[in-house]
């Protein structure tokens, strides 16, 4: 279930304290993707 259900996986991550880290990594990933897209344009 952890592999298939992203919402469930995030809920479990939050319970063990990783939710904040995952959110921060996701934001950094989005910023990097935008920066790379600008460089490639």
Helices and strands as residue ranges (DSSP letters): H 6-15, H 19-40
